[in-house]
Structure formats: structure tokens, C-alpha cells
Amino acid sequence: MALALARKYRPSTFSDLIGQESISKTLSLALESQKLSHAYLFSGLRGSGKTSTARIFAKALLCEKGPTATPCQSCQQCQMANEGRHIDIIEMDAASNRGIEDIKELIEHTKYKPSIGRFKIFIIDEVHMLTVQAFNALLKTLEEPPEFVKFILATTDPLKLPATILSRTQHFRFKKLPEKTISKHLAFILSKEGVEYSDAALDIIARNAQGSMRDAITLLDQAIVYANGKIDTTSVTSMLGVVDPEVLDKLIDAILNKKRDAVIAFTQEYASYEAEMIIDELTLFLRDKLLNKDPKLTTLTVERFFKILAEGKRLLLIGSSGDFVLLLTLLKMVEAMEIHTIDAMIQKLQNELTLNQSQTATQTLEQKAATTESKAPTNQEKKIEKKVESSLLPEDKFQSLIEKLYDRNYDLGKLFEENISFISYENKTLTWESTVEGEAKRMLIKHWPLIKLFVEEIFGLGTKIENISKKKLTKESTVKQQNIQESQTAEENAQSSSCIMPQSNSEASKDKDPNSLLEEPMVKEFLRHLDPKRVVIKQKS
């Protein structure tokens, strides 16, 4: 009876392992140097070679010429191991024997020496399926087993294992197999089987295997039967229910050329296919194009398409109609080609500004020519006109800037007019004075690109803006300053009119007759209260 290809071509030596060279080398060196551990843990994707490696390692330990990295394949131990009937190699499926009673039975077996081999080897597959109680029961035996016992644990999910198990084993991580490695091995099997094939068909099978060699060989076995003699892309895509890469290539061309009718026709033709599968195929197809540096697809375009495809998958997850989501996703990819780059938009804007300036300059020259024809001013009038024009033209432009801001945003125009004052425009530098603070300043910063755009449109490209900040006086501070000035003025007037600091032209500053002082009202009042016997008046020298 014919065996399945996955069993027929299962590796029997370390050299037969595909894509796990580092693990093969480590285990081979450990066998050759006799530096063996009592427990090993193999983890990795399904079909990556964990169980095969465990069986090869067990056979290498029990070979009559070993332990050796190259079992002889001819001794009784190797033959029994190859046929799966070695009494000292005990394989246990933890998915179906996961309880504490099963582990107790296994521990009981560890107490007895091997029957015919050098070691008694326990291979526990899918070990992460054991219960917590079973793990706890296994801990002590796993840490200190008898010297003739070896444990080999295999799992696809090492994160579910307790840390106490991980710390008691040597952990080997099996890698996901590359698509090229899988394709090469499939070609080797087909050459052994004498079946014709195309490389593109094997690439499709390898891509659908998603890194698992067993899955790839199983699909190959199915393809041999379906293709009936020759494996090509048409038969493989039909068998797997995927879209032919040539069709995907035509679809991408239609999207790049914005052919909406071709895209709609594609969705109608492949309406019976799963939308999620088509989106996944498109994602992988774009990845291959990017890696192969297809000149039709830039990195930014691929990134844009990938985001749209990811959004399409998210819509499928919430239960949306697959046909509608696929159509919407592909049409969004067509619309994505309408997006211009930033550099192109800047160039377009600069061209428009240059065109507007040239039109404005032409209109100005025409108006000047018409004015010259209607009225020929004298040389003196021309000089005065030029002088007035040169002095007022920048201010007029500044006023037109304020009007444009009013047209675009009334609040912005009002704020700009109240807080920005024109100073000068020389050597393509517009200088203004600003008194903005707080919220007004934040508003101007927010709309600065718009202001800069209008300045270059009115004053010309490359115009620089020089801002002179000035603190704005509030009404309260103005009133307070006026009050201080008025009080200072009043004080100066009072001091100037007093006898302490008389004014130079006042009566107090003139010399008085000493005898007339007694007639002063204030002096008389003073004398009346004191009633002195004698009053002597002396003049200050």
C-alpha cells in the first residue's frame, strides 16, 4: 500500500532535516561530545520538523554504534526505531493523555531500566495540553530523572508552558521555513516521483503552506492526483481555489491605469471566491512585487494599497458582505492613484502664483500705458507721481493683504488689522509691527501658512517677513499712566509755587523789607498766640 508523501519522505537523519541547520548542528555536536541533557523542549510551527527531530535524536541515542550524530540505520536498534516499534522509545500524545493519572503512569515507567536499549526515552508531543496538576506532578521527575531516562517535549505553543517546565529543559526553537526552501524540496520530491511540474505552481503551493513543510507536501500529494500527470499554475490555482498570479498582475495593471470597468468585471468573474482569500493573495502579490523592485509600483503606492487592503479585511471581520467589501476595496485602490505628491502640489501652486503675478504685471503696464496716452504729464508731475507711487504702493499691497484675509476668514482679518501695522517693504522683505498676545497669537500661528501664502501672492515669491514684536498697552495701564503723569505735574506745580521752592518770577522769590514782615497776617496770628515781649528780625546772609 502506497504511503502518503509526508510519511514517505520523513527525515531519518539530521542531514535530511530541511531549514533547521542550527538545531541539527547543535544536537549533532552534543552527541559527538557526549554532553547530553536529561530533558529537551522542541517548539515551533506545525510541520517544521519537531517530532521528526525527536525521533532522529532518540535513534541516535540508542544506536549500537552511538550515541552518534550519524546512526548506522542497519543495527537492530536503528531498524526498530525506524519502524516505530522500539520498546524503549515511548511516545505520548499529551492532547489525549493530559491528566494527572497519565503522568503518574509515565512516572512509574521511569523507575524501570530500559529493556534492550541504552536509554529509556519519553517523547511527549503537544505537551502544552497537559493540565496544571499533570505539570506539577511531572516537575520533580523532569528535574532529577534516573540517569537512563531522557525526556523530549514538543509543542507548538511554548508560552502556555509553566516557567518551572521551561527552566528544567534545553529549549530549541524551530524556525518557520522560507518559501524558496519549501519549493526546492517539493521539486526534489517530484523529481524522485517522476512528475512534471512548473516552478510557478510550486511557488503557489509553498506560499499556501505558510512555512509548514508537512502542509506543503500534503498539498503536493493532492496536486499530483488533481493535475493527472503535470502540475501547472492552472491546476494548482483551481485546486486551491486561489487566483492565478497572471490574473492578479492584470488586475494591478487595471488599477494603476484607473480602469474601473476592468476592476468591476474582475469582481463579477470571481464572485464565487472568498473575498478574504483574494485580499490575502493581493497582499502577498504586492509583497513579491516590492521585493522584486517592480518599476510600476513605488514604495508609497504599495503602502497605500496595503492600508486599503487592511481596512478591507477589518470590514470583513465585522460581518460585511464579502462581494461588496471586495468591490469597495478595489475601487478605493483605483481612487488612491488620484492622490498627488506634495512636491507636485507645491510645484502646481508655484506655477499658479507665477502666472497670477505675470497677469497682474501685464494689467498694471496696460493701465499705465492707457494713462500715459490720455494724459501726458510734465516731467515735474512724473517725478511727483513716481515718488507718491513708490511710497504708497507697498502700503496698498498691505491693505489688499488685509482684505484677502477678511475674504477668507473674517475673524482672522479683523485680528490681523487690529494687531499688525505696516512698517516697510524693502529688498523683498516685508516688515511689520505686531502687538498680538495670548489667544490672538495662537490664532495667527494656526493660520500662518495661509498668511504666508497670501504675502507671497501679493508681494511676490520669496518675500521674507520680519516681525517686530511690541507689547500692547491695555486701557487700564493707559489710564494708570495718565494718572501718574497728572499727579507728577500737580506736585511739581505745588512745589514750584511754595515758599520752600519758589518760582524764580514769583513774589516769594523777591526780597522783602524786614519791617514789613510783622504786618503779614500769618506772622500776626503767630505773635498773638505766643505773646512775646520782644521780636527781633534778622536777615539771612
PyMOL commands that set and color helices and strands:
alter all, ss='L'
color gray80, all
select helices_A, chain A and resi 5-8+14-16+21-33+50-62+76-82+100-109+127-129+132-143+158-160+163-166+179-193+199-209+213-227+233-240+245-256+260-269+275-291+299-317+322-336+342-374+379-408+410-419+438-446+448-459+475-497+514-519+521-530
alter helices_A, ss='H'
color red, helices_A
select strands_A, chain A and resi 39-44+89-93+120-125+149-155+170-174+196-197+230-231+420-426+429-434+464-469
alter strands_A, ss='S'
color yellow, strands_A
deselect
rebuild
show_as cartoon
